[in-house]
Amino acid sequence: MKTSLLAAASAAAILLSGSLASAADAPSAAAPDLGPDHYGAWGVDLTTGDHMVKPGDDFFSYAEGGWYAKAQIPADQSSTGVGWTLRNRAQAQLRQIIESSAAEAKTPTGQKVGALYKSFMDEARVEALDAKPLKPDLDKVAAVKSLPEFTVLMGKTASGFGKTLFGVGPLPDPRNPTLNILGLGQDGLGLPDRDYYLADNLKDKKAAYRAYIERTFAMIGYADPAKTADAVLAFETKVAEASWAAAERRDLLKVINPMTLSELQAYAPQVDWAAYFTASGVTVKTDLIVGEKSAVQKIAALYASTTLETLKAWETFHVVNQASPYLSKRFVDSQFELSHALTGVQALKPRWKRGVDLVDGSLGEAVGREYAARYFPAEAKAAATDMIKNLKAALSARIDHLEWMSAETKAQAQKKLAKMDVQVGYPDKWRDYSGLSIDPADLYGNVERSAAFEWAYANEDLNKPVDHKKWGMTPQTVNAYNGGLENKIVFPAAILQPPFFDLKADAAANYGAAGAVIGHEITHGFDDQGRQIDETGKVRDWWTAEDAKRFQAEAAKFGVQYDAYEPVAGFHINGKLTMGENIADLGGLLAALDAYHASLGGKPAPVLDGLTGDQRFFLAFAQAWQRKVRDDAVKQQLASDPHSPAQFRVIGPTRNVDAWYAAFGVNGGNYFLKPQDRVRIW
């Protein structure tokens, strides 16, 4: 299925779409809690802190420790905090839109929304069907008689249920970013990351996965589920051994490996690549970009040396695994048992929320259009757009005043910043869903048709000019992103709400929260990978050699800081994996602080509730990262996610900002850094 396929494809890695949120922040269920319309009297809830903690010892606890001590993570969530409040609010709002469509939709698209939701909510029908919807897909796997036939079957999973060893998808050509080209990379794993197969401290997760595989085979009637599960897990473990680590995969220069189709065929001859691409529905007109080059070669060799029986069992498992959310309760419950083991989540979310998630993922811009019309007023879009302009101006001024950067490199950086496109709230043009067929009595078929529709949409611009107006997120997504090779930044409507952004809040609060978010996405264009992309989106070295050395030296210092952080006993942050997000956090915070100061127009900041402007700014920044996460979810994040856990997205940047020390009179403590040890990048 395309969604899981691209998650592992080099195409996704090369897009370099730095985003704000982590995997641990993915939407889930919660008790209905729409949260306050406003936080405190001026944008920050002052009741959440623990002022028995000194700011220099732990600024996250100083700002949010009181809340953290009392917070209870809902049984069906992996974490809780202000981000969840916004997600739960957006989900409740989407429910209203979707259920009204189900009851009285008058437009064809609205009728599709209602029909898809109805098909999911018809639990009695789903239970009665049980495993029957699987039969056509499982029969296709069973009918395969040779490796060439399996290659074709694997390619077809791009638009339906099933798994592939090689992710494919379009991306802007890093050498000529005006044109979409095909990307190819490693795939094939069912666990979140290769470390889950190889690391000793994640053995319990691997065991839970193996048990889930065995349960799956037992539920569909395999003769020897245990033996088959062992074979599938052994195969995936070998794939993991061949795969690149997450930190290595985000190295932009390593994942840009152009090859013609004939060169790829010679490099990894065990796969009939022409047949694979044809089955996937993609065309290689010139060359393609191979991401994890050595992994692709090793996995191709492994593929050829693995028995057809094991490959078919592996594919069968993944068809069932991907289809399980749309099957009867026994399949849903079995999959949830694995989710519990991986993330610590205690309860399955209610069916209506799972139904809303399905509609949101399948008809996202259809419901997003109504969401934006209802919940994102024009004045909010105008104010957010102005703030973004102010943030770009602040970063521009910071670039001008950098002591370590030469005039030559500064001029190139300013070019890129000036040309960075800004998109706010919702896309300028909306998707057309008229080609998607939805049947209120066919949940399984609806999901497969939606997957095929999404795959076709993703590939319609392959070998054609890049469409910069296409969004990678919906308006109702509580997140934001930097488009990497498109040199654009996107801020969906759902994140531009309290406590991130509030038209009635104090400027310090808005700049500390929303301003830092905006600055984060802008800075992604200049993080350790983004700095290798120019104003057009082309990957090229626009730095002087000396400036590059200075940048790398400061980045290395930053990495060492994060390597030392231990969010869960025995599990450290990987400073290399999280480098880009950490740099974006620091650069965004600094730019936002400068923009806040500029917004005062030369006047002193007012003192509110005894707090200076800078104190309010930093407290708002900490409030935006208010989060409590289950330990298992943190472990998953540390293994696979380029974002640091929330408390270190507060502590890590602030301890490198001189103004934070001045604001709170910090002259010592657990996280105190001498001025010469503070990282100076953007």
C-alpha positions, 0 to 999 in steps of 0.5 A: 500500500502506497502510504506504508511503502513511501514511508520507507522510500528514499523519495520521502527521505530526499524530499527533506520535508522537515516538520514540527511534530514527531511520530509520537504525536500522530493523532489518536483518540482521547476523552473529548477535550476541546481545550480552552479558547485562550490560555491564561490572561495573555496566552500562557497558563501560569498554573502549570509550572513547578517553581521549586525547580530552578530554570537552570536545573530543568527549564521544562519542569520549571515551566510545565512540571506542575502540570506534568506531575498531575497529567494522566495520559488517556488510555488510548493515547501514547502521550498527552499535552497541548498538541493533543488538545488541538488534535482532539479539537480538530478531530471533534470538529471533523466528526461534525463535518463528516457526520453531517455529510453522512446524514445530508450531503448534497454534493458528490464529494460530500456524499463520498465523505458520508459513504466512507464513514458509513462503511466504517461505522457499519460494524455489524457488517464488518463482523459478519464478513470477518476475513472474507474480504481478504480472500481475493488478495490472498488468492493472488499471493497464493497463485504466484509460482515464480520469483518474476511473478512475485516481483510483479505482485510486489510492484502492484502493492503500491496501489493496494494492500501488501508490502514491497522490499523497494519503495518508489515514488516521485520527488523533485530532481535534486539536480533540476528541481523543476522536474519530478523524477522517480526515487527508489529506496529500501523498504520491507520492514514491519517494525518502526525501524531496523533497530527493533530487529537488531538492538538488544534493548528492544528485544521485547518489542521484537518478541511481541512482533513475532507473536503478532505474526504468529497470531495473524497466520493462525487467524487465517488458517495457516497449518504451522503458524509458529514455524511460518512466523519464525521464517518471516521474522528471520527474513525481515531481520536479514532485511534490517541488517541490510538496511541503512540506519535512520541517521544515515538515511537523512544524509542528503548527499548519500541518498542522491545516487542517479542511475539509469534503468540499465545501470540499476539492472546491472547494479542489482540484477536479481530484480527485473526492475522494468517489470517492477516499475511497470507493475507499480504504475510508474515510468522511468523516462530518463534516470532515477534517484536511488536512495540507500544504494548499498541497501537496495543492492543487498536486499535485491540479493537477499530477495533472490536467495530467499525461498518463494515460500517465505516470500509469499508468507511474508507478503501474506502477513503484510496484506493481513496486517495492513487490512486488519483495521478494516476487518472484524474485531479479532483482527483489530484486537490482535493488531492493537495488542502489538500497538500496546507492546510498541507504544504502551497505549492501553486502550483501542480508540473508539470506533468513531475516531478511527472512522474519522481518521480513515476519512481524514486520510482518504478524503483529507482535502474534501473535509479540510476545505469545510474545516478551513471555512468554518474554523480558520477566519481570514483575519487569522490567516492575515495575522499569521502571514504577517508574523511569517514575514516578520520571522523571515525578516528577523532571520535575514537580519541574523544572517547579516550579523553572523560573525562566523559567516563570510559575505559570499555565503551570506549573499547565497543564504539571503537569496534562498530566504528571500525566495522561500515560498510561504503557504498558510492555512489551506492550499490555493487549489483544492483536490478533485475527488471525482475519480474516487469511487466509494460504496457505503457497503464496501469498507475493504474495497473503499480502502483499496480504491482510496489507496489506488487513487492516492497512488495515482495522485502522487504519480500524476506529475512524475516526469512533469514539472513540480507543482508547488501548490500541492500540499503534503498536509491537510488544513486540519493537521496540527503540524507544519513543514518545510518542503525541502527541494521545493523551498517552501514552508507550509502552515496548516490552519489547525496549528495556528490556534491557541496556545500556538497562535491566538489573536487575543494573546500578548505578542510575547506569547504568540512569538514564543509559540507560533513564532518559534514554530514558524522560525523552526520551519524557516530554519529547516532550509538552513539546517545540516541538510537544508543548507545544501539546497539552494534557492531554486531547490537544487542540491549544490554547495553554495558555501565557502569551504571555511564557512562550511567547516565552521558550521560543521564544527558548531553542529558537532558541538550541538550533536554532543549535547543531545547525545548526552540526553537520556529521556528514558533510562538506558535510551539516549537521544541520537544527536546525528539523527535529530540534528536537523530538527535540533538546529531548526528548534534553536534557529527558530527560537532565536529568530522568533525572539528577534522578531518579538523584539522588533515588534515592540517598535523600540518601546519597552515590553510591558510587564504582565503578572510580574513577568518581563516580555522575554520571560513570557516569550520563553514560557510560551515556548515551553508551553508549546512543548507541554507533553507527557509521553509513555516510555515505550513511545519515547523508545520508539521515537528515539529509535526512528524519529528525527525529532527529540522528545519534547522536554529536550526541545525546550531544554536543548535550545534554551540553554544555548540562548544568551537571552534566556540566561538573562531573562531568568538570571541563570548562572548555574545548574544542571543545564548551564553552559558557559558562553563559549560552550553555547552553540552559535549557528543561525 
